[in-house]
Amino acid sequence: MSKLGWFLVGIGVGAYALKELRDNPKAQQAVDDIYVAAKDFGSSVLDGYREREDELTKPAAKRAPAKPSSKKS
């Protein structure tokens, strides 16, 4: 299928989804629930990123000493 065909299919699916969201309050609630869950997930990832960044930027004196490598040359 050509790119134009896929584009037209995408427009059709989007129009159908929009119609369903307008006509069906359960569908709108499902979208709202997904939005809230995605926002919570994003917040959790951001919190974890910031926590890890803080761990890596601590002064060297407060960090635990690095473990020596067990590989022999």
C-alpha positions in Angstrom: 0.0 0.0 0.0 1.3 3.4 -0.9 2.1 6.1 1.7 -0.9 8.1 0.5 -3.1 5.0 1.2 -1.8 4.6 4.7 -2.2 8.3 5.3 -5.9 8.1 4.2 -6.4 5.0 6.4 -4.9 6.9 9.3 -7.3 9.9 8.8 -10.3 7.5 8.6 -9.3 5.7 11.8 -8.7 9.0 13.5 -12.1 10.3 12.4 -13.8 7.2 13.7 -12.0 7.4 17.0 -13.0 11.0 17.4 -16.7 10.1 16.7 -16.6 7.3 19.3 -15.0 9.6 21.9 -17.7 12.2 21.4 -20.6 9.7 21.4 -19.4 7.3 24.1 -18.7 8.6 27.7 -17.1 5.2 28.6 -14.5 5.7 25.8 -13.8 9.2 27.0 -13.3 7.9 30.5 -10.9 5.2 29.2 -8.9 7.8 27.4 -8.8 10.0 30.6 -7.6 7.0 32.6 -4.9 6.2 30.2 -3.8 9.9 30.2 -3.6 9.9 34.0 -1.6 6.6 34.0 0.8 7.9 31.4 1.3 11.1 33.4 2.0 9.1 36.6 4.5 6.9 34.7 6.3 9.9 33.3 6.5 11.5 36.7 7.9 8.3 38.2 10.6 8.1 35.5 11.5 11.7 36.0 11.8 11.3 39.8 14.0 8.2 39.3 16.2 10.1 36.8 16.6 13.0 39.2 17.4 10.7 42.1 20.0 8.9 40.1 21.5 12.2 38.8 21.8 13.4 42.4 23.6 10.2 43.4 26.1 10.7 40.6 26.7 14.3 41.3 27.4 13.9 45.1 30.9 14.9 46.2 33.4 12.0 45.9 34.0 11.9 49.7 30.4 10.9 50.4 30.3 8.2 47.7 31.1 4.6 48.5 34.4 3.4 47.2 34.4 1.7 43.8 34.8 -2.0 43.8 38.1 -3.2 42.2 37.8 -5.1 39.0 38.2 -8.8 39.3 39.5 -9.3 35.8 43.1 -10.3 35.5 45.3 -9.2 32.7 
